[in-house]
Amino acid sequence: MKTASATLSKYLAVLALGWCSLAPVQAQTSASRIAWISPERIYNESKLAKLAEEKLKEEFKAREKAMADMAGRLKTASEKLDKDAPTLTEADRLKRQRDVFELDKEYQRRQREFREDVSQRTNEERQAISEKATKIIKQLAAVEGFDIVLQDAVWASNRIDITEKVLAALDKDK
C-alpha cells in the first residue's frame, strides 16, 4: 500500500513541477496590459468638472445667500435675547426664546436640505462626467490594447497612468 501511495505522490510532484515550469512560458506569451486612472483628477481637473462646478455655484447662489441671511437673523435674534433677557418679563423672555429656538430649528432644516441638494446635484454632474470618461477609457483601452483599466489602487506607477490621456480626450471632446 505504501508503494502505491509513494508512486502516486511522486507522480503528482512531477506533474506539479511540470506545470510550474510551463507557467512562466505561458505568462510571457500572454502578458496582460494594465492601465490606471485617477477618478479624482478627472472630477477635479477636467474642463467638464470646472464647468460643472461653475454651473452648481450659479445654481445654488441664491439659496446660499438666503442661508447666510437667515444665519445673520438667527445670530442677531440670539444676541438680542441674551442682551435683553435680564429686563424682560418671564412671558416675554419665554416667547423670544421660543422664537429663537424655532428660527434655529428652521435654519438647521434648511441647511440640511441645502447640503443634500448640493450633494445630489454634485453627484449627478459627476455621473455625467463619469459616463463620458468611461466611454473614452473604453475607446483608449481598445486602441492601446489594455486588458484592464483600474481606478482604485494603493499605488500605481506613472508608466501605467493614463489619466492625462483621458483628461486630454475629455477636454477635446467637451
C-alpha positions, 0 to 999 in steps of 0.5 A: 500500500505504501508503494502505491501511495509513494508512486502516486505522490511522486507522480503528482510532484512531477506533474506539479513541477511540470506545470510550474515550469510551463507557467512562466512560458505561458505568462510571457506569451500572454502578458496582460496590459494594465492601465490606471486612472485617477477618478479624482483628477478627472472630477477635479481637473477636467474642463467638464468638472470646472464647468460643472462646478461653475454651473452648481455655484450659479445654481445654488447662489441664491439659496446660499445667500438666503442661508447666510441671511437667515444665519445673520437673523438667527445670530442677531435674534440670539444676541438680542435675547441674551442682551435683553433677557435680564429686563424682560418679563418671564412671558416675554423672555419665554416667547423670544426664546421660543422664537429663537429656538424655532428660527434655529430649528428652521435654519438647521432644516434648511441647511440640511436640505441645502447640503443634500441638494448640493450633494445630489446635484454634485453627484449627478454632474459627476455621473455625467462626467463619469459616463463620458470618461468611461466611454473614452477609457473604453475607446483608449483601452481598445486602441492601446490594447489594455486588458484592464483599466483600474481606478482604485489602487494603493499605488500605481506607477506613472508608466501605467497612468493614463489619466492625462490621456483621458483628461486630454480626450475629455477636454477635446471632446467637451 
